[in-house]
Amino acid sequence: MSDLLLKAGTLIVGDGTILKDVSILIQGEKIVDVGQNIPVPPDAEILDYSDRVLMPGIIDPHVHVCYDGAPNPEEVGLMSDEFLAIRGAQLVEILLEYGITTVGDAAGRNNVPFAVKEAIEKGIVNGPRYLPCGKMITISSGRGSLGGSNEANGPDDVRRAVREEIGRGARYIKLAATGAISHPHTESFNSQFDIDELEAATKEAHKVELKAHAHAYGDVGIKNTILAGVDVLVHGHPLSQENIELMKKHKTMYMPTIVTFYESQLHHEDGDL
């Protein structure tokens, strides 16, 4: 692969610094130099974006290629896996056009996410770096059970489910620690997996150096997630001061998915989040 030189009128660096009239030298898949007077290899391809603003690619760690933002997610249950895969392939192309260069797919139905990943890797569609978790792991009849989740009950069965998703190519593990407002027979603040189940899943993921994420709302489910050692708390509201202190102690990463604050406020009558 030849060297590539980008000329930028304005460059927004990852730390927020703004640079004017600079060049960016790329060798292979790495940015090797940035500056105003950097040496240019004789065979470098030069692209002039002197009238443009350049910035690092955006990372969106929480998307679902099975969904398109429709008001009623249950509609997805009526769609075939084949249709969802085709639509998902279209979605990742749109994400890349928007400047999103890394995506975490936070659970999808059956093999749909892996089909999309394969389409990107084989060059059938242009897409971002795509990191699917596979199916969400949930209790029987729990959050996500209508969308092709991997249902498990008890620590041993949870380990089985984690191993299955790893075998299918998951890049991280997604757990449903509580219910969700988007699911017809669960309540978002009700806990589902117990601490020993969450802990078993997390340890199993760590064996192959994968992170465990947990969808959780409400004090009990959030606290269970933290105490079990899950790496990433997803949604996580309402977030009490006690749980904030526990997160600090256990070094739990937080992925708030801000849009869900609004959805929860609409759903819960008191709106106290």
N, C-alpha and C positions, 0 to 999 in steps of 0.2 A: 504494500500500500504506500503510495507516494505521500510526501509531506503536504500539509495543507496550511495556508496562511490566510487568516481572516482579518480584514481591516475593519475596525469598528469606529464609528463616529463617537459613540458613547458605549461604555462597558460598565455594567453593574456587576461588581464582584460579589462573591458569596457572602462576604461580611457586611455588605451594604455600601462599600466604598464605590464611588462613581469616578471613572477615569475617562478622559477625553482623548480622541485621536490616537488609539493604540492598536497594536497588532497582536494577534493570538496565533502561536505556532502549534500545530497539532501533528504529532507523529504517531501513526497507527491509531490507537484509541485513547491516547493520552495527550493532554495539554502540557507542553514542555516549556513554554516561555510566553510571557506577556510583557509588553512594553512598547515604547515609542520608537526605539532604534534597535530592534533585535535583528540578529543576522538571519538572512533569508537563504535557505538552501537553494541551489541553482535549479533543481527540478521541482520545486514546490508549486503546487497549484494555488493561485491567488484569487480569492473572492473578495470583492470590494463592497463593504457595507458601511461606507463612510457616512451615509445619510440615515443610518439605522441605529437602533439601540439593541445591544446584545446582552444577554444575561445567562447564568447557568440554567440548565433544565430544571423544571419544577418536579418535585416528588409528591405524589398523592398516595399515601399509604393505605387508603381505605376506599376502594371502589367495589362495585359488584357488576361484572360484565353481563350477568344474567338479567339485570334490571335496566330500565331506561328512564327512571324518575317518574314513572306513571303514578297517579294518586292512589291507585289500588294495587299493591304488590301481589295480591292474590290472583290477578290476571295472568301472572307468569305461570301459575300452575296449569293453565289451559294451553300453554304453548309447548311445542315439541322441543326436545333437546337440539335437534338439527337447526330449527329456526333460531333458537337462542345462541347457538354457536356462530351462525352467520351474522346475526345482529351484533354479537360481541366482537367479532372481527371488524365490523364497521366502526364500532365504538372506539376500539383502541387506535384506529387510524385517526379518528377525530381528536382523541386525547393528545396524540403526538403533534398534530397540527396546531393545537393550542399551546404547545411548548412543554407539555408534561412528558418527561423522559423516563421516569421510573414510576411504576404502579404496583401497589399491593392489592391483590384481589382477595377481599375479606370473606369469601365463601360463595360457592356457586353450586348449581345442580349437577349431580353426577359427573360426567367427564367434560362438561362444557368448558370450564376454565383451561383444562389441559389441551383441548382441541384448539382453543384460541392461542395458547402459548406455542403450540407446534406450528401453527400457521405463521406466527411472527418469526420463529426461529428458522423456518424453511423459506422465508422470503415471499410467502404467498400474499401477505399483507404487511404494510409498514406499521410498526407499532413501537411503543416504548419498551424499556426493560420491564419485563412482566413477571411478577412474583405471586403465583397463586397459592392459597392454602388448601385448595380442594374443598371438600365438604366441611361444613361446620359440624363439630361433634357436640351432641346434645343428649339429654335424657330421653327416654321413650315418651312420645307425645309432647315433647318440650318445644322450646323456641326453635323455629326453623325446620321442624319435623315434616312440614308440608313441602319443603323445597329441596328434597333429596339430601337431607343431612345424614350423618353417620350416627345412629342412635346407640347409646351405650349406658349400662347401669352397673355401678360398682367399680372399684379400682381396677380389677383385672380386665373387665370388659372395656374400660376406658383405654387401658394400655393397648388392647387389641385394636381399637378404633384408631388410635394414634399411629400404630404401626401400619395399618392399612393406608392411611393418608400419606405417610412417608413413602410407602411402596409405590403409590400412584404418582409421586413426584412433587409433593407439597414442599414449599419453601419456608413455611412456618405452619404452626398449628393454631386453629381457631376453636375456642371453646365457648359454649353458651352457659354462663354462670347463672343467668336469670332469664326470665321471660322477656317479651317485647310487645310494644304497642302494635306492631305490624303483624302480630300473629293472633289468630282468632280465639284460641283457648288457653292463652297464657297471659299473665299480668306482669308488666315490666319490672315491678319492684319485688316480685316473689323470687326467692332464690331457688335454684334447681340443683346443680351439682353441689355436693358437699365438699368440705375442705379436702378430705382424703382422696376424693376422685380428681379434683383439680390438681392436687399435688402429684398424683400418680401420672397424670397426663403431662404435666410440666417436666417431670424427671425423665419421662420417656422421650420427649422432644429433645431434651438436653443431651441425651446419649448420642445423638447424631448432630449436635451443635445447631439445632434449630430453636427458635424462640417460640414461646407459647403466648397467645393473645387471648383475652377473655372479654366477651360482651357481658357487661354487668351494669345494672341500675339498682338504686336503693342501698341503704346502709348495709344490710346483711350480705347481699351478693357481692358488693364491693369489698367488704371486709374479708369475706371468704377468699376472694381472688387474691388479695394482698397477702394474707396469712399463708396461702398455699404456695407462695413464691412464684406465681405467674409473672412473666416478664412485662407484659403490656396490658394495662387496664384500658379497655375500649368503651367509650361513652362515659361511664362513671359519674352519673349525677342522679340525684343531688349528692354533692361531695361534702361530707361533714369535716369539721376540723380534726376530729379524732382520726378519721381515715386519711386525711392529708398527712398527719404526723406519722401514721403507720407506713404510708407510701415513702416518706423520707427515710424511715428506718430500714425498710426492705428494698429500697432503691427501685421501686416500681415505676416504669415508664408510663406516661399518660397520653392517650390519644383521644381527645374530647369529642371529635366529630361535631363541631359547633351546631350544625343544622338540627341535630337531634334534641338540643335544648329547647328549641322552638316547638318541635313536634311534641315533646313531652309536656310542655306548658299548655299546649292546646288540649292534650289528652287528659291530664289530671286536673280535676275541678279546682283545687286550691291554688294551682299554678305556683306553688312555693318550691322553687328550685334554687 
